[in-house]
Amino acid sequence: MCMFGGVLLGACLRPLLPGHHVSADSRDVVKLGVGVIATQAALVLGLLVSSAKGAFDTMNAEITQASARMPRPTLCPRGTQSTQTPSITATYRDR
């Protein structure tokens, strides 16, 4: 929408500008400026995406570590537990 408005504004103002402002050299300078701005915008967006991915990876690693530290219930029914598999209460009690 802003691009379209800029095109309309430029089309309306072009007849009012002096000849040296609408020469080929002036257009090349404007194209170069737009290219620099577009390159900077691409760099900023790339850094933003990289930062978001780093934050996501850090949070994912923390969640994975927290879930790995959670005690798992034993598969043996109560009363038939082997001596090699500690119960959940023993796991919490020994910490």
C-alpha positions, 0 to 999 in steps of 0.5 A: 500500500505504501509502495503504491502511494509512493509511486502515485506521489512520484508520478504527480511530482515528476513534472514539477521537478527540475531536469537534473533531478530526473536524469539517469544519474539521479535514478541510479543513485536512488536505485543504489540507495534502495538497494542498500536499505533492502540489504540492511533490512535483510540483515536485520531480519536474518539476525532476528530469525537467528536470535529467535532460533537460538532462544527456541533451541535453548528453551527446547534443551532446558525442557528436554533436560527437565523431562530427563530428570523427572522420575519414571514410575516403575513397571512392577506392581506394588509389592513385587518390586525388585531390589534393583529398581528403586521406588519413586518415594525412595528416589525423592527421599535420597535427594 
